[in-house]
Amino acid sequence: LTSLVLYAFPEVWRARLQGASSSTAVLGGFLSFALVFRTQSCYGRWWEARTMWGKMVSASIHLSGQAQSWFGNDDLLEKFLMHCTIFPYACKAVLRKNPLDDSLEEGPRFVESEMLSEAELQAIMRYGAPWCCIDTMRRTMLEALQDRNSCELPTEMINGAFLATE
């Protein structure tokens, strides 16, 4: 910074910088170190959040893929997959401290595409968006597994199916 100032304003600042004490140089060094440390700290938090977000989206995709082999009833499968899709968007809305039906979030888009009805969106909002999605997925899975005609899983794999939603 000093060399930039001396290059840009050689005569005006040269006299002022020559009179600066060593304490100013130490303070400048400390401020530079603090700024770099803060930037590294922020980047580290951002990177950790990014990897956690990626794991959550990956788990949703994996759960959706597995659900296609768990359900025999197409209506229950569609309901389960719809809430698997909504779950990451609901989490994003909570992290941004916005309601899911806010114009900046995807709730209105889900209603426009007829993925959700307005009443379903309001129900999700009333009970807490991410938690409502998880609860609906669990109830749908339980309904499918209790109906032996729609369940394609052997009885010993039911516990594994429930554990996958944890």
Disulfide bonds with the S-S distance in Angstrom:
none
